[in-house]
Amino acid sequence: MKKVTAFIGSARKKATYHALQEFERNLKEYDEIAFKYVFLSDYNLEFCRGCCQCFDKGEEFCPLRDDRDILLEKIEYSDDVIFASPSYAHHVSGRMKNFLDRLAFIYHRPKFFDKTFTVIITQGVPLEGKIQKYLEDAGANLGFQVTKGCCLWTMDPMSESQEKDLIHKVKECSDRFYKNLIRENPPVPSFFRLMLFRTTRSGLKYKDEKYYDYCYFKEKGWFESDYYYETFLGPIKKFSGYVFDFLGQKIGKSM
């Protein structure tokens, strides 16, 4: 049975929660799914102090002693993950932003390659999908296999047309998510993701064991691999990878 966990950036059981319930209902029409809701408001998550200990030495050296690792364990335990947030001041909620700030060390050392990921955004003003894209990019930086999410117009109370639109968009989103969830092979990286990996690892080759990211990449065998995980790169991406390696070496030498 697949285990799906939704991390929610709102303390209220309103539009965002309602959209997730609809998402859960759709998924369970496909298969037997264990679906869990995690309200970030139920956890003690202090604000990042910007000390960079998690970057430089490792996440275990973070001076904050709160529920960060409990939330991380919930991600690790899950097969697939959803980040859901209302729009607050034209961005994700403060709780969701702080959650991402506290996970930022994983941007340096991504890890969730075997987990499908999507996002749900609810907003009272129908802005463009910049918040959705922000969360999708965050998921990719953490290593998730990102499926396009959805952005919903949800006034309080919602009109009948808004409710129909929510049901339609959530259905499309859950369909995409499920197709990714049952995919047997990981996706081939985009040129952008390949560039990030190859330039980063080539730059890190000029570091040493005192630099935590260097040790992490060395342990994973990423200095010799084509990408974070085993995948097929066609001839064009193979060649592009060598170009990105060269650029990364130039950057690494100059730092």
Secondary structure, 3 states (H helix, E strand, C coil): CEEEEEEECCCCCCHHHHHHHHHHHHHHHHCCEEEEEEEHHHCCCCCCCCCCHHHHCCHHHCCCCCCHHHHHHHHHHCCEEEEEEECECCECCHHHHHHHHHCCHHHHCCCCCCCEEEEEEEECCCCCCHHHHHHHHHHHHHCCEECCCEEEECCCCCCHHHHHHHHHHHHHHHHHHHHHHCCCCCCCCCHHHHHHHHHHHHHHCCCCCCCHHHHHHHHHCCCCCCCCCCCCCCHHHHHHHHHHHHHHHHHHHHC
